[in-house]
Amino acid sequence: MTLSRALFALLAALAFSGCSHIEPWVKPYERENLADPIMAWDRDPVSTSYMLHVYESREGARGAAGATGGGCGCN
């Protein structure tokens, strides 16, 4: 009987520990380091946006990237 009570108390403690407050790993004063341009996925965002525009212009008739246009590149 005592073993079952101890096991129940252990399981209850584990279950209730999941409801505790979780501290964020990144503090508010550290977020500026994550917003650094060196942390971006692409190295040249201007070139990436231009290439995306070219891709959307070429594939505009088909709607490959979800953009509208006739494919002439003038949109």
C-alpha positions in Angstrom: 0.0 0.0 0.0 2.8 2.4 0.8 4.6 1.7 -2.5 1.5 2.5 -4.5 1.0 5.8 -2.5 4.7 6.7 -3.1 4.4 5.9 -6.8 1.2 8.0 -7.0 2.8 10.9 -5.2 5.8 10.7 -7.6 3.5 10.6 -10.7 1.4 13.5 -9.3 4.6 15.6 -8.7 5.8 14.9 -12.2 2.4 15.8 -13.7 2.0 19.0 -11.7 5.6 20.1 -12.5 4.5 20.5 -16.2 2.2 23.3 -15.2 5.0 25.5 -13.8 6.0 28.8 -15.3 8.6 28.4 -18.0 11.3 31.0 -18.2 12.2 32.2 -21.7 15.7 31.2 -22.8 16.3 34.5 -24.5 16.1 37.6 -22.3 14.6 40.8 -23.7 18.0 42.5 -23.7 19.5 39.6 -25.7 17.0 39.8 -28.5 18.9 42.5 -30.3 21.6 40.0 -31.0 19.1 37.7 -32.7 17.9 40.6 -34.9 21.5 41.1 -36.2 21.6 40.9 -40.1 24.2 38.2 -39.9 21.6 35.9 -38.4 19.4 36.1 -41.6 18.8 33.0 -43.7 20.0 34.6 -46.9 23.3 36.6 -47.2 22.0 39.2 -49.7 18.3 40.0 -49.1 18.2 42.6 -52.0 19.4 39.9 -54.4 17.0 37.4 -53.0 14.0 39.7 -53.4 15.1 40.6 -57.0 15.5 36.9 -57.9 12.1 36.2 -56.3 10.6 39.0 -58.4 12.1 37.6 -61.6 10.8 34.1 -60.7 7.3 35.5 -60.0 7.3 37.4 -63.3 8.3 34.3 -65.3 5.9 32.0 -63.5 3.1 34.6 -63.1 0.9 33.0 -65.8 1.0 29.7 -64.0 0.9 31.0 -60.5 3.8 29.1 -59.2 4.6 31.4 -56.2 1.1 32.8 -55.7 1.8 36.1 -57.4 -0.4 37.5 -60.1 0.8 38.9 -63.4 1.2 38.2 -67.0 4.8 37.2 -67.1 6.1 40.3 -68.8 8.0 41.6 -65.8 6.3 44.9 -65.7 4.2 44.4 -62.6 
